[in-house]
Amino acid sequence: MIGIKRNVLLNPGPSTTTDTVKMAQVVPDICPREKEFSSLMKGLREDLVRIVHGDLEKYTSVLFCGSGTLNIDVCLNSLLPEGKKILVINNGAYSTRAVEICQYYGLPHIDLKFDVDKLPSLSLVEKTLKDNPDIALVHTTHNETGTGILNPIREIGGLAHRYGAVFTVDTTSTYAMRPIDIEKDNIDFCMASAQKGLMAMTGLSFVIGRRSIIEESKNYPKRSYYCNLFLQYDYFEKTGEMHFTPPVQTIYATIQALKEYWAEGEEAKWARHTRVFNAIHRGLDELGFRDVIKREWQAGLVVSAIYPDDPNWDFTRVHDYCYERGFTIYPGKISTTNTFRLCALGAIDESDIENFFKVFREALERENVEIPVRYEDDEK
Ligand SMILES: *Cc1c(COP(=O)(O)O)cnc(C)c1O
């Protein structure tokens, strides 16, 4: 339509977008304080809640200008009452980021660490809640994007609620891909940014959660000015606008992306991501690559593969060969193992993955990497 080169992004976001979403940003200049613009944002906010099947009476969404990490910051700094503690259930890089946010704000917290390739122990979570009645907020990550492991949020949320804590979940890498039901999944707050599951552009992030808790948080300590959930919510409710300048063009792109989301449908979209994910596994299996995470624990969106033990393997060179041919692969995010990632998000399908593996195999052949790839313990 517009002749923009189509790249297949296999990195964990931003994702490949459609041309219609790209083009939706090209609009007449508008001041975002105009009524025309705030009416667009009202529909957008409601759609964001509908994606997780939230009841609009109970749940709302609050928009921010920034990348996805901003949401973690907002939830943790805004939703902790005075004298209370946060429990972070941490088995990966994004929960570690939440712990760092607690450290930067000086928020009392417990960093309950688990191995990055293991599911958290629910009995240990429960024991921690029982032993620390001052925990008012439990936080974890749905799909730990660094490895692709899926955490049992419904069970963790059930425990949080049993012990009277609010449950916040980083759903940045599942939202609008893997179906979520905010109420059934025991989530009080979840979050995402427009450039991942929604397949829109960078610059817009949002928190979706319980109105009553946001209203209660009015009296909690204010630890940030720009990143306070209640202040942003309250301004929206009173004026229909974002407190500060919104990412105007990204909002137009997101509204188009939402149209395309509803047209594709939750189930069909998840089926497409699953097709892509399975094709990634097929391709890696054929080449002999190993996964970091047990197959049945994977969230179905990120595959984290281990570097082969081949002196000719050079991730950067393989990356560059693929990149020059329109395919972007991504390094891993585990400190203990060398890995790379292939992700199933974005406006791509099975045939893109098949085309990718032709190029990827060529890259390995050119580098004289042995196929199937070798691992040191193969010979043992
Ligand atoms: C992408 C992502 C984020 C946000 O990262 P930004 O670089 O700030 O956009 C947060 N959490 C998870 C789980 C993610 O996958």
The ligand as an SDF file (V2000), in Angstrom:
LIG
                    3D

 15 15  0  0  0  0  0  0  0  0999 V2000
    8.7960   -5.3190   27.3600 C   0  0  0  0  0  0  0  0  0  0  0  0
    8.5050   -5.5560   28.7770 C   0  0  0  0  0  0  0  0  0  0  0  0
    8.4740   -4.5010   29.7030 C   0  0  0  0  0  0  0  0  0  0  0  0
    8.7430   -3.0710   29.3240 C   0  0  0  0  0  0  0  0  0  0  0  0
    9.9560   -2.8080   28.7870 O   0  0  0  0  0  0  0  0  0  0  0  0
   10.2150   -1.3540   28.1380 P   0  0  0  0  0  0  0  0  0  0  0  0
   11.5680   -1.4950   27.5380 O   0  0  0  0  0  0  0  0  0  0  0  0
   10.1400   -0.3610   29.2270 O   0  0  0  0  0  0  0  0  0  0  0  0
    9.1240   -1.1520   27.1320 O   0  0  0  0  0  0  0  0  0  0  0  0
    8.1000   -4.7790   30.9920 C   0  0  0  0  0  0  0  0  0  0  0  0
    7.8050   -6.0170   31.3780 N   0  0  0  0  0  0  0  0  0  0  0  0
    7.8430   -7.0790   30.5470 C   0  0  0  0  0  0  0  0  0  0  0  0
    7.4690   -8.4240   31.0530 C   0  0  0  0  0  0  0  0  0  0  0  0
    8.1870   -6.8730   29.2040 C   0  0  0  0  0  0  0  0  0  0  0  0
    8.1980   -7.9140   28.3610 O   0  0  0  0  0  0  0  0  0  0  0  0
  1  2  1  0
  2  3  1  0
  2 14  2  0
  3  4  1  0
  3 10  2  0
  4  5  1  0
  5  6  1  0
  6  7  2  0
  6  8  1  0
  6  9  1  0
 10 11  1  0
 11 12  2  0
 12 13  1  0
 12 14  1  0
 14 15  1  0
M  END
$$$$
